[in-house]
Amino acid sequence: MLDIKPVHCSHMLALLSDPQRLRIIECLSEKSRNVGELASCLGKHMVKVSHHLSILRKAGLVKSNRMGRFIYYELQSGLGVSGSTGHLDLGCCRLEFSKISKKCCS
């Protein structure tokens, strides 16, 4: 029998309802990046990107690692997201990224 947790699932989907957060997830699926790199890739201010990263980190989707002066963000392991799979596994459901979506940055 399927063990669906509706409260958890609706919370996760609400977090990902913001298009910028989905783009951040997609960018981090390619490789870890710092706030400046993500802001440049997304064409957004660093403050906004930092805010979205904070929300994703508190939700357990993203983790941070300090490397010298910079903090690099990457996806939590076990989410099933990578450039090869193209999907995000939330446990209760799976979101697939479009094959035709443009990549974040090279």
Number of C-alpha atoms within 10 A of each C-alpha: 3 5 7 11 10 10 8 13 15 12 12 18 14 10 17 16 11 11 10 16 18 16 20 24 22 23 25 23 24 18 15 17 19 20 20 18 16 24 18 14 16 17 10 13 13 17 12 13 22 16 13 17 24 15 14 20 17 10 13 12 20 20 19 17 12 10 9 7 6 12 15 19 21 22 25 15 10 11 16 18 22 17 16 9 11 16 18 21 14 16 14 15 12 12 13 12 16 9 9 6 9 10 14 17 12 7
